[in-house]
Amino acid sequence: MTANDRHLGEAFVRFAREKLSKDNLPKLRKCLDFLSEEDVWWRAHETNNSVGNLILHLCGNIRQWIISGVGGKEDVRNRPAEFLARGSLTKEDLRQRLEQTLREADNTLASFDVSGLLERRTVQGFDVTCLDAIFHAVEHFSGHTGQIVYITKLRTGRNLKFYDL
């Protein structure tokens, strides 16, 4: 690996860490602050996901793709349970689970040797590089963060004021 390759790899991993912990996590915290316990588990239709389901799903996905897939920890995900939950956890339970998962993911990425970005892993049955796994996890997390923001605006009618423009 050249010095330039290492620099690019480090920049990529740093950006992934910042996107998860400094961009998306604060948005999700703010959403949970504004939502009631009832709103966290509200669904427009039975076929839709609630904010609670989406947070459980984000935790499962980050754990599977980054903590396990990239970091080598055991994959213990129960994906169907993420979507079957119906109000079994409080907002605070969800917040703690999310924050703990992102701390573990951040620690995994902080200690990741970027010379392994092109190493192959099998994650969720897919043969991917570590770079692919990190990119997938971050873009997936961002997409569901957008859904949670939308549900929060829909349920509360609030301008969440993420940016002072």
Salt bridges, closest charged atoms under 4 A:
ASP23 OD2 - LYS19 NZ 2.57
ASP23 OD1 - LYS27 NZ 3.03
ASP33 OD1 - ARG95 NH2 2.92
ASP39 OD1 - ARG155 NH2 2.91
GLU46 OE2 - ARG86 NH2 2.37
GLU82 OE1 - HIS57 ND1 2.93
GLU82 OE2 - ARG77 NE 2.73
GLU92 OE1 - ARG95 NE 3.29
GLU99 OE2 - ARG29 NE 2.71
GLU104 OE1 - ARG63 NH1 2.95
ASP106 OD1 - ARG17 NE 2.68
ASP113 OD1 - ARG6 NH1 3.54
GLU119 OE1 - ARG121 NH1 2.99
ASP127 OD2 - ARG120 NE 3.10
GLU139 OE2 - HIS136 ND1 3.66
